[in-house]
Structures are given as structure tokens and as C-alpha cells.
């Protein structure tokens, strides 16, 4: 690393432990994934300081073996959650989802169990992530048990790794959205850190370090088959898809170039970057172009059809940490694959008329058609084109230990509707996390958040980590 040139002699001696520490550090969850160069600088400075202290006095000792990666580790969490939702009566999605059983409010109790871990032996390792969940509300009981990840890896050399199995991918630098996440599952912007289910893939990673302006280059190749009962929700079946990512650390900037091709989904090209402009200020962005993507749309005369068009989507965001430990994440997201305000309004009008006349035979047929259109795109979490995301969290304000308040907002810039979510997080008790959150949705008639099923939601979540 070029940062080492200004280190003292003791600092140079301490650097022999850095490769092991980098491996450990990369496994830790880092909010927003800041560039590795910045993390590396922190580690180098930390080790330099420790070495200087150790050389001045013999009162401190540090055993790197105590934090080395173990051959077998496992963990996870158990969760209990209670939710109370006030129904936005008369809204389009309350008519679509609750026409047969109208209600003014809904209460939901749910539980979740997550188990994750790994086992490594020599150059082999196996990783897993399992989830089971169940929930009960006014509509009944639902449960599930899924394997989110289960893959084996082979590392014949420090510069090459291969893996085979079910693996989750998080391509892209965005916090709430990832337009370049061609093989990612779609995030929930209200819970972007939650684990996502992976796909069955075969992967090869090759990495190489350099000494000039280009410090690191890494190439990732992924084969993703889509067959009967194998990744069958990824796209069209009977295709073998190729995804590739070239990572470059150039002039202390993280850059990724991405590609997806193969037939299950349209061919796509992507670019992202992340750059620390200061020690506490990071900027990131993504750009994705997709060829001939099919888009489901309600045409004139309420005729549903698929259009094919080239799409350009992009994201630009910042992450800033203030002197008061307030972390601000702000992102702007444009999605050509989303619907314009006029296209959404046409759907809302069609669905409302169907919902209001659902007791008639013709209305019932139109209601089922509207529900189908909702599943094909109009009912997705953010179906529009332009969004602004903001999250602001304050760690231990006024020296209140273990306490973090936060505020999250998502604004549809086309129809001016929005959601506002304040939350309180408390971690005083070892391995326990308590979260209280309230979500308020607001918007005019025929706007995204004005036509959602809920007008607000109160949520209490209790998690125990082990």
C-alpha cells in the first residue's frame, strides 16, 4: 500500500499482520461499504500507533492468533415482531387486496429464525445461510423455510477462488437501490441490510495487485443456469446466463464494470464507483443500460401489452458522518424501467373502477385483471421513475449509551408522494436489539403512496443474536 511510505520503522514491522487482519475485516458488515483504501488506511494507522506504544512500554501485548479466522463458526438471530397497520380505506391497493374482506386496521405477529456460518479446511470452505419465518394476521397464517445460501468454495491460491452452490450477490454501491445488481435479489429500501436469497451459480474470482495508480484488479465470472426448479424465478427457462464483474481500485476509487447476458433476461451493461472525498464523506453512483427489456403496460382502451425498449437507469448518492456521529445517506434514483406518472394514473383509475364494481360479474373479472397487472409491475415496491432516498441516524445522542434514533424517507419525485419513517434502536443488553418504528405514508389521490394499502404502520421488533 502506498500509505506505508510515511510510516515509522515500528509501523513497517507491524504491517506483517495486515494481510490476516484484512481478511477478518472484510468479513465484518460495514454500513454503506466504504472503499477498501479508506479502510486500509485506518488499519495501517492503527497498527502503526500500536507498534509505537508497544516499543515505548512493555505493558501492552497483542496476540494476532486470538482474532484469526476460526475453521468453524456459526451464528444467527431469533426475532419477534408485532405490527399494527391502519388501512388506507378506499385506496387502490386496499380495494385490490382486501375487497373480499374489508377492514379498517390489521395486526400482525411474526417470528423469524436465521442461521448462518461456515466451515473451512485447508483450501476448502462451505458457507450457509438458512431462514425460517411465520406470521399471523387478520388474513390467516403464513410460514416458510428457505435455504438462502449454501455453497462450497475452493481457493487453490491467494489470487484465485472458485465456488459452486446457492449464493447471494450484492453488486452495486447503492444503499437503497442497485440498478447494476443484475443478479441480485431486489432490496427493500426500508430494510436494505436484510439478508437476501441467492441463486444457484458457479463462480470464479481472480484478483491481482499492482504498484501504480491501478492498485488492484479483480475479475468475477458467474454462470447462472435457469432450468426447471433451478433459478426458475430469474427469467426465461432453458438458458445458461453469464454475469461478469471487473473490479478496479484506481486512484483510490472503487470502480466496477458489469455484464449480464444469456437469454433469461435482456443483455445488460453496468458501471459503478465509490470514492472517499474526505475521511467522513463518500460519494457513490451506478449506471445500467439494458437492451430490449420487456415492460408490461396498460395501453389506451385498458388493453394490457408488453413493450420492448432499451432502458437506462442510474443512481447517485453520498454518505456523510458528522462530528456529532450523525450518519446521513442520500440517494437519487432514476429508473427508465419504471412507470411515468401518467401510466400509473391510468392503472389507478382502471383498478379503482374494477374494485368498486367487484360485486358485479364484469367487475370481478376486471378486478382479477387489475390484480394480475399489479403482480407484473404496477404493484412493485417502487414502480415509478424518479425517487429520492434519505436516511439519517444519530449514534448515542446526548451521550445516551446504546441508543440510536434514525429517520428514513422515500419521495416519489414525479407525483410528490412520500413515506416518512422515524425509528428508535436500543442495544443496552448483550446480544439483544430492540427497535420501535413508525411509518407514515402521504400522497394525493392517484399517487404512489396515496394509493398504498396502509396509511401508516407501527412496528416493534425484538432480536436476539447468537
N, C-alpha and C positions, 0 to 999 in steps of 0.2 A: 504494500500500500504506500502511496506517495506521502501520506501523512507522517510516516515513520522517520522521514529525513530530519525533522526538527526535534526528535526525541533525545533524551539523555541516554547515557550508557546503560543505566539501570533499566530504562524503558526498552531498549533493544533486547536485553536479556529476557524481559517479561514477555516479549512477543512470541516466544516459542510455544506459549499456551493458547495463543489466539485461534489457531485452526479448530481446536476442540471446542472452545467457547463459542465460536461462530456456529458450529453445528447445533449446539444446545440452544443458542439464542434464536436461531431460525425456526425452532420448533415452538417458540412461545408465541401466543396470539398478540399481535400488535395492532392496535386500532388504527385503521386507515392505511396500514402497510407503508410506512415511510421508506425512502430509498435506503438501500443497504450501505451506501457510502456514508450516510449520516450515522447509521447505527454503528458502523465500523469505527468511525471517528470517536464516538462515545466510548467504545470498548478499549480502543488504543489509549485514550487519555486516562481512562480508569485504571488500566494496568500500569501505566507509567506512574501514576500517583501512588499506587500500592507498592510498587517496587521502590520508590523513593522513601516511603515511610519505613519499609522493611529494612532498607540499608541504613537508616538513621537510628532505628531502635530494633532490639530483638524481642520486643514484647508482642509482636503480631506475626502469625504464621498463616499460610494459606495452602490448603491441600486440594489441588485440582481434581484428585481422584474422587472427592466427596460429591462433586457435581457432574461427573462423567455420565454419559448416557448409559442406562442400565439395559441388559439384554431383554428384560421383560418388564413392561409396565402396563397398567390398566387403570381406568377411572371412569368418570361419568357424572351424572346427576339424576336426582329424582325431583319431580316438580308437581306442585299442586297449583291450580289456577281457578279463580272464580271471576266470572264476567257478568255484568249487567248491561243490557243494551236497550235503549229506548228506540222503538221502531219509528221510522220516518213515514208515518201513515199517509198513503196516497202517492208516495214516490213510485217511480217506475219499477225499481227493483224490489220494493215491498210487494207490489202487485204481481211481479213475475214469480217471486219465491214464496210468497205467503198468501196467494189468492185463495187457496183451498182452506187455509187455517189462519185467518187474520188475527193479529194480536197487537197490543199497544207496547209491550215490552217482552224481553226474553232474558232468561237467566241460564247460565251455562257453567257446569262444573267439569273440569277436565284434569287428567293426570298424565304424566309422561315420564318415561324412563329412558335414559341414554347410556350406553356402554361403549367405551372406545378403548383402544390400546394397541400395542404392537409387541411382537416377539422377533428378536434378531439373533442370528447365529452366523458368525463369520461374515460372508458376503451376502447372506440371505436374510430377508426380513418379511414379516407378514403383518399387515395392518387391518384393523376392523373398526367399524362404527355401526352400532345397532340401535334401533329406536322402536319403542312400543308406546302407544298412546290410546287413550279412551276418553270420550266426552259424552255428557248427557245434558240435553237442554229440552226446551218445550217441544221440539220435533222428534225426540227419541234419543237412542243410544247409538254411538258410532265408535268402533275401535279399529286399530291397525297395528301391525308389527312388520317392520321392514328392515332389510339389510341396506344401509346407506353406503357402506364401503366394506369391501373385503378383497384385498389384492396382495399379491406377493411381489417382492422386488429382489432383483439381483444386481449387485454392484461389483463388477469384476475389477474396476479400477476407480480411483478417486474422481476421474473425469467422465465416467460413463455409468448410467443406471438404466435398467430395463424393468418394466413392471407389467403384470397381467392380472386382470380381475376387474372388479367394480370399484370405480374411483370417482371422487368428486373433484370438479375443476372450478377454479376461481380466477379465470382470466380477466384482466382488466384492472384499472386503477380506481375506478369509481367506487364510492361508498354505498350509495343507494341504488344505482343502476350500472349495468355493464353492457353497453351496446356492442363491444367486441367479444363478449362472452359467448362465442359461437357454440361451445359445448358445455356451457354452464347451465344449471337449473336457474330459473328466474328467482331473483331475490324478492323478499318482502321488504320494501323500504322502511316500514315501521319496525322491522326486526332484521336488519341486514346482517347481523353477526350470527344468526342461527345456522346450524349445520344443514346442508342440502344433500339430497340423494344424488348419487353418482350414476355413471353409465359403465357398462362392461366395455373395457378397452384394452388394447395392447400399446405400450408406450416405450419410447426410447429417449433418454436425455443425454446430451453430450455438452460438456462445459470446458472452457479454456480461458486462462487468464493471460493478460498481456501487460506490458510495462509502459505503454504510451498513453495517448489520450483515450484510446479504447482500452479500458481496463479489464473487462470481462465480456465474453460472448458465450451464449448457451443456445442450443437448438433442441427443441422438443418436438417429436413426431408422434402422433396418436392415430391409431386405426380404430374406428368405431363402427362395428357391424350393426345393421338393422335387419333382423330376421324375425320370424315368428317367435314371440315370447322372449326375444333378446333385443333390448332397447327399442321395443316396438312403439313407444310413445315419442321417439325422437323425430320421426318423419316417415317418409315412404319406405316400405319394406323391400327386402331383397337387394340391398345396397351395402357396399363396403366404403365407408367415408374416411377421408384423410383430413386431419387437422394438424397444423404445424404452427409453431411459435418460435421466432428468433428473438432472443433477449440480448440487449446490448447495454453495457454500462459505459457510456461515452460522455466525457467531460462532466463526470459526477451527475449524470442524468440517466435515469432508468427508462429504456425505450423497448417496446415490444412490437414486432411485426407479426401479424396473424393471417392464417388462411384456412378456409374450410371448403372442401369440395367432395363430391362423391355421389350425389343423386338424391339422398334422403331429404336434404334441404338445399336451397339455392346456393350457388357458389358465393362466398363472401370473403372480403379482404378487410383487415383491420390494422390500426395503429394506435398505440397509447404511449403516454410518457408520464413521468413523475420527477419533480425537481424541487430540491430544497433551496429556496431563495434566501433563507436565513435559518438560524438554528431552530426557530419556533414558527416558521412559515413555509408551507409546502403548497405547490401547485400541481395539478394533475389534469389529464384530459384523455379522451378517447374519440376515435373516428372510425366508423364502419360503413362499408359500401357493399350492398347485396344486389346481385343480378336476378332479374326476372322473378321476384318474390310474389307469390300469390297472396292477394288481400281480399278477404271476404267483405262485401259491401252491399248495402241496401240501395238499389238504384231507384230511379223515378218509377212511380207506379207501384212501389213497395215490392219490387222484384229483387230477390237476393241473387247475387252472382259473385264470381271470383274475377278480379282484375290482376294482370301481371304487370309489374313495373319495377324499375331499378330504384333502390331506396338508399338514402344517405342519412345516417344517424350519428349524433355526436354529443359529447359531454365535456364540460369544463368545470373544474372545481378547485377549491382551496381548503386548506386545513391550517388553522392558526391557534397557537397556545399562548395565552396572555400571561402577564406576570402574576395575575391572581389565580392561575390554574383554571382558567375558563377555556375550554376547547370548543372552537367554532368550526363547523364543517358546512360549507355552502356549495351547492352544485346546480348548474343549469343543464337541462337535458332536452335535446330536440330529437324526435323520432319520426322519420318520414313514414314509418310503418303504422303510425297511429292515425286516428280519425280526425278530420277537421271539425271545427265547432258545428258547421252546417250538417256534416254527416252524422254526428252524434245527435243533433236535434231531430233529424229525420227519424232516427231509430227510436228516440224517446217518444215522439208523437205516435209512431206505429205501435210501440209496446204499450203505451198508456191506453190507447183505444182498444187494444186486444184485452188488456187486463180489466178494463171497466165493463166489457161485454162478455167476460169469460163464461157466464152462466148460459149464454146462448150457444147453440151448436157451432155456428160460424165463428163466434168469438173464441170458443175453446180451441178451435183449430189454429186461429191466428195467435193465440197465447202460446201454444206449443211451438209455433214457428218463431215467435219472438224469443222464447227460451233457447231454442237451438241457435239463433243468431247471437245471443248473449254468450253462449259457450264458445262460439267460433271467433270471438274477438271483442264484441261490444261490451261484454261483462268482465273484461280483464281488469286487473287492479289499477292500472293507469292506461286507459285506452286512447288518451288524447295525444297531441303532438309536442306541446311545449310545457315544461314543468320547472319549477324552482323548488329546491330542497334545502332546508336548513336545520341543523341540529346544534344546540348549544348546551354544554354540560359544565357544571362548576364543581370541582372536586373539593370537598370539605370546606364549604364557605364559612367564614367567621370562625374558623378553627373547630368546627363541629366534626369530630372524627368519624370516619366510616360512613359519611353521609354525602350523597351526590345528587343534587337536583338537576333536571335536564328539561329542555323544551325542544320539540321537533315539529316542523311544519312542512307540508307539501302543498304547493299552489299550482293549480292549473292556470297557466298564463293566458290561455285562449278564452275561457269562459269566466275567469276570475273567481272560481270557487276554490275552497281550501279546506284543509284539516289542520287542527292545532292540538298538539299532544304534550301537556306537561306531565312529568313523572318524578317520583322520588325513589331513590335506591339507598338501602341501608345494609351494611355488611359488618355490623359490630360483632356478630357471633361467628366463630371459626367455621368455615365451610358452608355458611348459610348466606343467602341473599334474599332480601325482601324488596319487592318492587310494587309501588302503587302508581297507576297510570290512568289518566282520563283523556279520552279522545273526543274532540268536538268537531263536527262537520258542518260546513256552512256553504250555501250557494243558492243561486236563483233557480227558478223552475227551468228545466231542460239544461241544467249544468251538471257536471260530473258529480260533485259532492252534494249537490242539492237533490239528486235523484238516487243516492245510495240507499240501501235498506235501512241503515241505522242513522239516527240524527246525532247520537253520541254513544260512548261506551266507557264504563268504569271497570277497571281490571285490577285484581290483586293477585300477585304471583309470588309463590314461596319456592325457593330452590335449595336443595342440599347437594353439595358437591362432595364426591368421594374419590 
